[in-house]
Amino acid sequence: MRGIASYYTLVFAGVLFLFSCQSSKQEKIAEGKKPNILFIFADDQRAGTINAHGNNEIITPNIDKLADCGVSFTNAYIMGGSSGAVCAPSRAMLMTGRNLYGIEKQGWRADISEKNKTLPEVLQEAGYETFGTGKQHNGRAVFARGFSDGDEIFFGGMSDPWNVPVYYYDSTGKYDKKTPFINNPGQNNHIEYIGNCDHIIRGKHSSELFADAAIDFLKRHNKKKPFFAYVSYTAPHDPRSMPEEYLNMYDTASITLPPNYLPQHPFDFGEYKIRDEMLAGFPRTKTEVKTHLRDYYAMITHMDSQIGRIIQALKESGEYENTIIVFSADNGLAVGQHGLMGKQNVYEHSIGVPLIICGPGIPENERRNAFCYLFDIFPTLCELTEMEVPETVQGKSFAWAIADKETNHRETMIYGYKEYQRAYRKGDYKLIEYFVNGERNTQLFKLANDPLEFNNLVDNEKFDLIYSELKEEMIQQMKAMNDTNLFYKEMIID
């Protein structure tokens, strides 16, 4: 670990004060121990759903503690999606470090080819014990290539959280024997209120199931080897159900309606009839949106409690001080904003995700405004663990941005959703272009003044120059990334 120690020594040269949580972690670095990695990944949890990050209505004490002991990135994003199941390409990008247009079939319904090494593959080759539990949305062969251990593995996109069809780890990679649900002894046929409906619980909730698997791994893993533990939750993805005690923590009447709530989206964005949007009626009502938010928050709080159990087990294992912890999510979610419910759009609420990193040598209780994609995590972890970044990785390490709050990571960001939407951000300005059934709509926002994307500036002549500049740069970046969508040809005709 001489490299990582000298790396942070260089960055923090002259700094004499160390935060309280860091002193023992720095000692671990000095001892030359390879850091472990605990990667906690939520499903559909948007940025802005963490109490420590300013949402006073949500209860997330354990994620708050991670923020207190680490660095939070406030401009972390997915690049978009090639299908309604945005999580599939998002996870493919995360695992390969490649952008949306650089992965096979843009990450949808395709295993990741062997020419693109995944993050767990690279770590395993570097001597790590690699463990995975929870949602694995990119195929069984990919999981088998990367993970040397695992349990309660879900090869799917969504499921009833009380009856997730999981697999035990199969070293052959065949995964022939499916366990449709895990019985919870003594609680079969017990009925609890879980959101908008009553449900017969026949198994253990997925958030608890995956936490149990992770905790068991932490207790039994070979302490002579560093580990990579990937805990991929299905929460807070719908159907949103959780133990009643967590639902009772929230009162629908006291939930604040999003300021950018609308009964319906002002124009066709391409996916009105997709499943996510059909979870609520048309037009949206304030009461219905608040109810969905209550269930969304309650499911996050339940997951947060399971995260707390994992962190406690990590501490009891004696490995906490030498572990890099990453918390993030595969995409955001509208839940009533802009008249939408789902993630099939490129508004901030659907592409923005939480990203917290804490561990050896990492500053505490700090925030970074640097732009980054989820697929930048791969090369960042390679740099923090002194591994060579594979040539196939297209992401850029933001390790320097972790260390230095003044460091910019990316100057611009580009996003896309299927053939319908493209967006481009530069500084405070964000341009969104829609092409749906031959109809074009354009939005221009200044996010510094309008973070909720409410005030469309595209028809304000004061911003004509900004619009023209963003549009031209967006076209050039679409071409450079080999974007398969040709609607930029329509953008040229203005």
N, C-alpha and C positions, 0 to 999 in steps of 0.2 A: 504493500500500500504506500510505498514511498512516493509514487506519482501523485496520488490523490492528496497526500499530505502536503507535498510541495505546491500543488495546484492551489489549495486554499491558503497556504502560507503566503503565496505570492499575492493573491487577491486581497487578503486581509492584513497585509504587511502594515505594521504600525498600530494595529488595533490591539489594545491591551486588555480590554474588557471582554469577557466571554459570558454569554447568557447562562443562567443556572442549569438548564437542561443539557448544555453542550459540553461541560467540562469533562465528564466521564466518557462521552462519546469521542472527544478529541484524544483521550488517553487510548481508546481502542485503536484509533487510526495510528497513533504513535507505535503501538505494539505490532503494527503491520498485519492486522487481521483483514481478510477479504470481507467486504460488507455483504450481508444478506440483503435480499429484496423482498418486501411484502407489498404486493400490488393488489389493492382493493378497488374493484370496478363495479359501479352501480349501473343499472339499466333504466334509461329514460330520466335520469335526475338532472334537471337543468341547473345552470349557474343561478345563484340567488336563492337557493333552498338550504342555506346553512346559516344558523343563528349568528355565528361569529363573523359572517360576511355581511351582516346588516339586516337579515330577515328576522325580526323580533317575534314573529308569530310561530316560527317552527322550532321544534325542540330537538337539538342535535348536540348534546353535551360531549359525545366522544369524538365526533368529527371536529367540533370546536377545539378540543384539546390538540388534535393534529395540527390545526391551523396555528394554535398558540406556540407549538414547538417546531414550526416549519415555515415554508414560503408558500404563499397562495398566489396563483396567477389569475388575474382578473380578466384577461383577454385570451382565454384558452378556448379553442374551437375545434369542431369536426369540420371537414371540408365539404360535407354534404352527403348525398346518397344517390344511388343509381336505381333504387327500388323503394317501394313503400316501407319495407323492412330496413330502415336506415341503419339499424344496428349491425347488419351483416357486413356491408362495406366498411363501416366505421371500425369494426373489430379486425377486419382484414388489413386495413391501413395501419392500425395500431400494431398488429403482430408483425407486419412486414416492413414498416417504416416507409411505405410507398404511398404516393398520393392517389386520389380517386381514379385518375386516368392512367395510372401506372400499374394497376393490379388487374389480374385476369377477369374479364367480363365485369370490370368495375366492382369486383368483390361480391357479386350476387350469384348465388346458386353455383358456386365453383370452389373446389378446394384450391388452396394456395399451392402453386406448382413448386417442385423441389428446387427450381432455379432461384427461388426467393427464400432465403433462410429466414426463419421466424426468430423473434426475440428469445423464446425459451430454447430453441435449437442452439443459438449462439452461446447462451449462458451454459447450457449443458456441455457443450464442447470445451468451455473454459473451466470445467470442473465443478459446476454447480449441480446440486440436487434440485430438480425442477418438479414442482407439485402444482396440480391444477384441480380446482373444484368449481362447480357451478356451470353457468352458461358458456358453452363453446359453440359458436355459431358458424364456424368455417370448416366443419368436416372432421370425421373421425381420424382419417389418415394424417391430417395436419396435427391434431392433438397427439397422436402416437409418435410422430416425429420429434416433437418438442418436449414432451413431458415424460420424465422417468418415474413418476409416481402420481397418484391422484385418487379421488374418491368422490362419490355423489356427483357424477359428471352428466350434464344435461346437453345433449346434442340437438338443440332446437331453438326456436325463437321466442315462444311464449307458452305459458301453461298455467293452469290453476296452481297457485303457490302451495296449496296443501297436498297436491298430488302430482308433483313434478316427476315425469318419467326419467329416472336417472340410472346411470350405469356405475358399477364398481370398476375400479381400474383394471384394465386387461393389458398385460405386458405384450401380448401378441398384436394388439391393435385391432382385433376383429370386433370386439364388443357385440358378441352374439346374444348374450343373455341380458334381457331388459328387466329391470325392476320397476313396475308401473307406479308404485308409490312406496314410501317407507312407513311401515306401521309405527304408530306412537303408542306403545303398550299402555293399556288402561284408559285410553281416550278415544278408541274407535266409536263411531256413531255419536260422539259428543257434539252438540250443536252450539255454535257461538255466532254472535252477530259480527259480520265481517264486511262492513261498508254498506253497500246499497241492497244487500240481500242476506238471507239466512243460508247457511251452507252446512252440509254434513261433513265434518272433518274426518278424513280417513287416514291421514298421515301427519307428518311433521311439516311445519311451514318451511318453505325453501330457504328463507333467510337463516333460520336456526339450523337447518340441515347442512348448509354449506359452512356455516360457522363451526359446527361440530366437527366437520371433516378437517377444516383448517387447524382447529385446536388439537385434534388427534395427531395430525402431522407434526405440529410443533413439539409435541410431547415425545414423539418417537424418531424424529429425523436424526441422521448421522451428524453429530455436532463437529466432526472432524472436517466436514465439507460445508461450504457456504450454500445457502438455499435461495431459490426463487419460488415464492409461494404466490400463486395467482388465484385470488378469490373473486369470482365473477358472479355477482348477485343477479337475480331476476327482478328484484325490487328496485324502484317502485313502479315497474311496468304493470299495466293492467293484465288480468283482472285484479283490482286493488282490494286485497283482503288481508287482514292481520288480526292478532288477538284483540279481543274487545277492550282490554285495558289501555291499549295504545290509541284506539279510536276515541275512547272517553277522555283523552287528554285534550281534545279539540272540540270547540263549540262552533257549529256551522254559522251561527248568527254573528260571532265575533271575528270570523275570517274576513279579511279585507279583500274586496274585489279588485282585481288588477286595474290600475289607472287606464290601461289601454284596452280594457274590455270592450268588445263590440258584440251586438247580437248576431252579426254575420260579417264575413269578409266583404269588402267593397267591390270586388270583382273576382272572376274565375281565376284561381291560381293553379288549376290543373288537377286537383285531387279532392273535390268536394265529397265524392262518394266512397272514398277509401275508408277502411274499417275504423281507423282512429277517429275520423271526423264523425262517424256515425254513433259514437259513444254518448253523444248528447243530442238533444233535439235541435231543430231549426225553426225559428231563430233561437239562439242561445238565450237562456234566462239567467238572471243574476243568482237566483236561488240554486239552480242546477250547477252553475259554475262554482259557487261556494262549496257545494256538497262534494264535487269532484276534488277541489283543492283540499278539503278536510281529509278525504281518503288518501290523497297523494301525500300530504304531510304526515299522516299517521303511519303510512307504510314506510316512509323514510325514517321516522323516529324508531319504529320497530327494528329496521335494518341497522340504525345507529347503535342500538343497544347490543346487537350481535357483533358489531365492529368493536365495541368496548370489550366484549368477552375475548375476542381474538387478541387485542392489544394486551390485555391482562395476561393471557396465556404466553404471549411473546415475552413479557417481562419475567414471568415465572420460569421460563426456559433459560434465562440468563443471556438471551440473544438480543434483547431490545436495544442496548447501547450500540450494537454493531449492525443495525438494520436500517436500510433506506426504506421508508414507507411512502408509497405513492397512493393517493386517493383521487379517483376521477370517475367519469361516466361516459357511456358510449354516444350519447346525444342528449339534447334538451327536449322540451315539450311545451306546447302552448298553454294548455289547460285554461282556455277562455280568452287568452290575449288575441287581439286582432280578429275576434270571432272564430278562432280556430281551437281545436282540441289536440291535434297531433304534432308530429315532428317533420311532416313532409313539406317543409318550407325553409327559407333561408333567413328568416327573422332572427334577431339575437336570442330570443327565448328558446329557439329550437336548435341552433347550431352552437350556442354557448354552453360550456360544461365547466363544472368545478375541477380544479386541479391544485392539489396540495402535495408538496414534497417535503419530507422531514427526515432527519437522520444525521449520521456522522459528518461534521464540518459544515452543515447547512444552517444558515441564519434562522433565528426564531422569531415568530410572530411578525413577519414582514410580508408585504404584498409587492407584486410586480405587475406593471402595466404592459410589459412586452407582449407583442402578438406571438402566439404559437399555435400549432396544430397538435392534435393528439399523436399523429404519426411522428412528431419530433421527439416523443418520449424515448423511442427505441435508441437513437444515437446518443441521447442525453445519458441514459443509463449505461451505455457502452463507455462513454467518457468517464462517468463517475466511478466505474468499476475497472477502469484501465483495460478495456477490451477494444480490439480493432473493429471499426464499423464496417460491415459488409458492403461491397461495392454496389449491391443492388438497392441499398437504402437511399431513398430520396429525401428523407427528412433532415433537418438541421439541428444539431445539439444546441440546447439553450442552457448548458451548464454555466456559462459566464453570466447569463441573466439571473440565475439562481444566486450567484455570489454577489453580483453588483446591480443594485436597483437602477442605476443610470444606463445600463446596457440595453440597447435595442436588439431585438432578435430578428424580426422581419419588418420590413418597411410597408409591405402590402399583403393583403389576404384575398384569396378568390374562393368562391363557393359555388356549388351547383346542386340542383335537384332534378334528376331525370332529364327529360328534354324540355321541361317547362320553365325552369328558373335558373338564372345565373346572377351572382352578386360579386361585387368587388369593393374592397375597403382600402382606403389610403388615409392614414391619420385619423381625423375625426369624421371624415365623409365616407358614406357608403351608398353605392349605386346598386339597385336591384332591377333586373329586366325580366319580364314575363312574356312568354309566347305560348298561348293556349288556343287551339282551334283557330289559328289564323289571326287571333287578336293579340295586340301588343300593349302591355302596360309597363310604365316606368316609374320607379320611386327613387328619390334622392333624399338622404337624411344626413343631418349633422349630429352625430351621436353625442358629442360633448354637451350640447344643449337639449338633445332629444333622445336620450338612451332608450326610450320605449318605442321609438320609430312611429311617431304619431303625425309629425308635420312634414308632409311631402313637399320638397322644395323644387321639384323638377320644372314647375311652371313659373317659378320666380326668376325673372330675367337676370337678377343679380348673381345667380348661380350658373348662368349659361356656360361660362368659361370652365368652371369646376366640372360641370356635367360633361362637357366635350373632352376634357382631359381624362377623366375617369373612364369614359366610354372607350376612348382610343387605347388606353392602357389595358383595359379589360379585354378587348379584342386581341391584343398582342399576347397577353398571357394565356388566353384560351388556346390560341394557335400553338404557343410554345409548349403547352402541356398536352398537346395532341387531343384536345377536347373533341370528342366525336360528334358533338352537337354543332350543327352549322348555322344556328340562328344568328350568329354574329354577323353573317352576311346581310341579314335584315337590319342589324344595327347600323351598318354602314350607310344605309339609305335613310338619311335624316334630312 
